[in-house]
Amino acid sequence: APDPEDDSRTISSAFYLSFGLCALMGFTGLIVVMTMLKVLGKVARPRSERAENVFVEIRALLCQASSQHRQTIDACRVFAVLPMFWLVQNQFMSNVMFQLQWTNLPQSIPPEFFNNINTIAMLVTLVLLRSAVGRWQFMPSQKPRMLMGFAVVALSIVYCLIAQLEIEARGYFTVTDDYVLRQKQTALSAWVLVPPYVGSGIASALIEPTTLEAAFQRAPCTHKSLVMALYLLAASMSGWLGIAFAPLATPQTLKVMYGVMCTILSGSALAWCASKFEDSDDCSGSDRSLPEVAES
């Protein structure tokens, strides 16, 4: 039978031999590279001058990158209002879905059908804004557009609060959160809740594209990926903030939820008004503007 110690000695010898050959080849290659660099340096220019120029170029690139990053982050300050807006928007639409269950919604129409109204309203608003630019050369500047979006959401929340009061006037909630109609009362029509969906779509069309437009106009064209990364970061923050509304997501506390949402929305709008955001569509700097869109 073969001796295991002989096998281990053979493996060790092969390992050390391979390691020595690799070290020798690496040392030889290093000598060759250094020799070639020395020859090229003598032919071209002194090594000290080359090194100095390389360091100057690296320092210039680092300074330019740092300046562009600061410029991009400063341009993306407009995203600071998005987490609160999305927080209110998501909770608001979830509450409307709750309210649809307490109306006389036909069984053939699922509650998710009303989400299409939100999307259609947003697309129609964007088309109308584009038509206003192309035909009348009129477009509200970025700050008023966003303030109008906040106002539309606030009006939609107040409308839903009135609808909730009417729902509770026609029925009541049991301990298990089941809705029971009172005697001689009929359920509220489901189509009464269409205006909040329309308002939500209009607000999304006024706020979300405007923030991206403002950020892309003011950020360098080479940092568009950083702009989108910060935009997605704001979206994720709104999801984390939504956990705070979980205790209020019950039928009995729905009116309190609407009051809290109006308070948050008002605070965000006031902070946006007081911000030092330069409300101008003309942004200086050749690398900061968006490419022109051809008129159809």
Secondary structure, 3 states (H helix, E strand, C coil): CCCHHHHHHHHHHHHHHHHHHHHHHHHHHHHHHHHHHHHHHHHHCCHHHHHHHHHHHHHHHHHHHHHHHHHHHHHHHHHHHHHHHHHHHHHHHHHHHHHHHCECCCCCCCHHHHHHHHHHHHHHHHHHHHHHHHHHCCCCCHHHHHHHHHHHHHHHHHHHHHHHHHHHHHEEECCCCCEEECCCCCCECHHHHHHHHHHHHHHHHHHHHHHHHHHHHHCCHHHHHHHHHHHHHHHHHHHHHHHHHHHHCCHHHHHHHHHHHHHHHHHHHHHHHHCCCCCCCCCCCCCCCCCCCCCC
